[in-house]
Structures are given as C-alpha cells and as structure tokens.
C-alpha cells in the first residue's frame, strides 16, 4: 500500500486520462482497447516514478512542509523509494516501446526530465515550474503520438502546460517556509510572493483566453467555461494571499477542463 501511496495514484490517473484524451482528440482512435490501455499504464507508471523520486530528493524539505508523507514519516526508507521509482520508470518506458518508437522516445525523454527536475531543477527559479508544465502538457502529446498528432492535441498540451505552470508557482508559495529553510531558490523565494502570484495569475488568464479558441464544439465551450470559473476563483484566492485555497481551485479547474476536453473530443 505504501508503494502505491508514494506514487500519488490520483495524479497518475489524471495523467493517464489526459493521455487518453490526447489520443481521442487526435481523431484516430485505434479499433481495439489494446493501445489505449498501453498508453494509460505507461503514463500512469512514469508519473508515479516521477512522484516517488521527487519524494526521495525532497525528503528533508518534506520533513518541514509535509511530515506525513511516506519518507519523512518513516513508513518507507529513502533507498526503497528510489528503487521503486527506477522500477516504475523502466516499466513505463518498456510499455511505451510496445506502442511505437515515438512514444518510447517521449517516455525516455520525460523520464529523464523528471529525474533532472527532482535532483536539480526544483530549487531553481522558474526552471522547475517550466519543467513540470512541459511534462503535464506532453501527456496529451503522448496520447496523440500513439494515434495521430493533430492541432487539437497541440492546443490541449499548451493549455495544460499553462494551468500547471500557475499551479506549480502557487505550490511553491505555499511551500516557501520549508524551501527557504533549506536554501531552495524557487520563484517565490527569488521574486517574492506578490510577484509570484501575479505571474501565476497571468498564466491562468492566458489559458482561459486560449481555451475558447479550441475547435471542439459548443458542448466543449459550455463545459470549459465551468473549468474557467474555477480558475477565476483561484485567482481571487491568490489576490487574498490564500495559496492553499488557490491551489485547490486550480486543481479542480484542471480536472473540469480535462472532462471538457474529453467531452468535446467524443462529441
């Protein structure tokens, strides 16, 4: 159970669902469930590997910010968490190779980015945020590569990346005390909380505006408007200095946007 917990399965499921949405949006759905299943589990495992190795490198910071997590709480050793993450990366890449060479290449690249992010980039101003945003956006691209990449897949990747960039900046604001205590030079530590909130809000505003340019029909526009309301609420929370509440609303907006993309693609 602890091995599943350190993967953060809810995040893994969302990433896998995003990749399937990218496949559906491409307009070239495979005739059987074989390829979609491979796509989902490849993304699920690689995302879990990224979460596990992130906890491994962040174990000292998490002891301050999130002591209930598996490593700082003592429920799993750092070495076991590291080995588990490697196992997940290898399994995810192996499954990707069963899809096609393009998916394998992206899986290897993203696994490498996840490791570099956890080890080096997270403590650098903006670099870590951009890396996570890229990784989130390319989950849609991964699904498209498994079928047939399209302009819709590109739209979804960009919108997901922008929303994630905002959420990552807000998360760094929330984690600022622990990051400062351990010398992590995140964006809020570098430019301050207020400017970081402004940057996060701008990313969300661009995402909201671009979301109405995606040609997925009226059903999509209605559904994505619901997601955009959640994003606007999150910006209001930012203005009030509520990083934790803002992050929750961004996450809700991303889930609603994912359902809007899926609805528009299916209809």
N, C-alpha and C positions, 0 to 999 in steps of 0.2 A: 504493500500500500504506500509506503514512504517513497518508493521509486516512482510511482505514478504521481504522487503529490509534488515532488520536486520538478516534474515536467510541466506542472500547471496545465492540466488536461483541458480546462475550459478554453485557455488561449490556443492550445493545439487544435481543438475542434474548430474554433473560429478561423484559424489559419487554413485548415483543411477545407472548410466550407468556402472560404474566399477563393481557393484554387479551383474548386468545382464551379464556382460562379464564373471565374475567368474562362473555364472550358465551355460552359453553357453560352456565355456571351460571345464566344468566337463564332458561333453559328455552325460548328462542325462537330456535333456530338457523335462519339463512337457508337456503333449499333449495339454493343454489349456493355455490361457493367464492369468488365474486366479492367479497362483502362481507367475509368473514373475511380475505382477502388484503389488502384495503384497510386494514382495522383493524390488522393486523400491521405493514405497512410504514409506516403513519402514525406509530404509536408507536415503531417502530424508528428512523425518521428524526428525530423530535423528541427522543427520548432521546439520540441521537448528537449532535444540535445542542447539547443541554444539556451533554454531556460536553466537547465541543470548546470551548464558550465558557467553561466552568469552568476548563479548562486555560489559556485565554487570560488570564483575570483572576488566576489563581493561579501565573503563570509564575515570579514571584520567590520565592514560598514553595516551589514545587516544586523550584527550584534547590537548596534545602536538603534538603527531605524526600524528593523523588523526582527526582533529576537525570537519570534515564534516560528520563523522559517526552519526547514529541516536541519540545516547545518548548524546554525548558532544555537538551536535548541538541543543539539546533541543526539538527534534521532537518526542521523546518518553521518558518517565520517567524511571529511573532505576528499580523501582518496577514493572512497566508494562512489561519491557523487561525480568525480572526474571520470572514473572508468565507465560509469553509466552513461555519461554524456558522449564519450567516444563511441560506445556501443550504438547509441541512438543515431549518431551521425553516419556511421558506417552502414547501418541497416537502411537508413533513409536514402543514402546515395545508391546503395545496391538496388533498391526498389526503383529508383529513378532510372537506372540503367535498363530496367526491363520495359520502360515506356519508350524512350528514344534517346539518341545521343544529345539532342538539345536540352532535354530535361536533365540528363546526367550532368552536363556541363554547368547548368544553372545551379543544380543541387550542390555540386562540389564548390562552386564559387560562393554560394550563400553560406555553406557550412564554414568555409574559411573566413568569411566576413563576420560570422557570429563569434568565432573563436577570437579573431583580432579585436572585435568590439569589446568582448568581455575582458580580454587581457590588457588592451592598450587604449582603446578609443573612448571608453566611457568617461574617463576622467579628463578629457579634453573638451574645451568649449565648443559646442555645436557639432563636432565631428561624430560623437557617439549618437546624438539625436538624428543626424542625417543618415547614419548607417542603419539605424533601426527603421527609419522611414523608408529607406530603399528596400530593406528586407520585406517589410509589410507590403509595399507596392508590388514587388515581384512575385508575391504569392498568386496574384491574379495572372501575371505573365506566365508563370509556371503552368497553370491550367490551360492557357492559350497555346503554349508550345506543345502540349500533349495532344492538341487537336489542330487548330489553325489560327495563328495570331491575327487579330483584327484591330481596327481603330477603337472599337468599343473596349477591348481588353486594355489598350493603352490608356484610355480615359479612366477606367477603373483603377489602374495602377497609380496614376497620378493623384487622383482624389484620395485614395487610401494612404498614399505617402504623405500628403499634406495634413490630413487629420491625425495621422500618427505622429508627425513632427510636433504638432501642437500638444498632443497628449504627453509626449516624452519630455517636452520642456516643462510642462506643469508638474510632471512627476519629479523632475529634478528640483523644482521649487519646494515641493513637499519634503524631499529628502535632504534639503540644504544643510540642516544641522549636522547630520552624520557625515555628509560629504565634506563639509568644512573641517570637521574634527579629524578626518583622515587625509586632508590635503587634496581631495579630488577637485579639479578645476572645471566644474561643469559650467554651463552657460549662465545660470543664476549667480554662481559664485564669481563669475568674471564680469558680468554687466549689471548685476543686481536684480532683485525680484521684480520691480516695476517694469523695467525694460524687457525682461523675460516674458512677463505677462502680455505686454504689447506685441512682442514677436509671435507668441503663441496665438494670440487673437487674430493677427494678420494672416497667419497660415490658415486658420479656420474660415476667415472671411473669403479668402481666395477659393478654398474648397467649396464653400456654399455657393458662390457665384458660378464656378465651373460645373457644379453638379447639374445645373439646369441646361447645360449645353449637350449633355449626353443624349443621343437619339434613341431612346428606348421606349417612347410612347407615353401616353397620358397616365397610365397606371403607375409607371415609374415616377413620373413627376409628382403625383399625389403622395406616393409613399416616401420619396426622398425629402419632401417638404416636412414630413414628420421628423425625420432624422435631423434636418436643419434646425427645427425648433429646439431640439435637444442641444445642438451645437451653440445656438444663441443663448440658451440658459447657461451653458458652461462659460460663455464669455462674460455673462453677468456675474457669475460666481468669481471669475478672475478679477473683475473690477472691484469686488468686495474683499479680495485677498483670501478667498477660500480655495486653496489649492486642492485639497482633498475632495471637496464637493465638485469642483470644476472637472477634475479628472474622471469622477464617476459619470458625470453627464456626457463627457466626450466619449467615454467607453460605450455608454448607452446609445449615443448618436451613431457611433461606428457600427454597432450591431444592427440598428434600424436601417442604416444606409446599406449594409450588406444584404438585408432582406429586400430592400428596394431594388438593388441591382439584380438580385435573383428573380424577383417578381417581373421586372421589366424584360429580362432576358427570356424567361419562359413564355411570356405573353406576346 
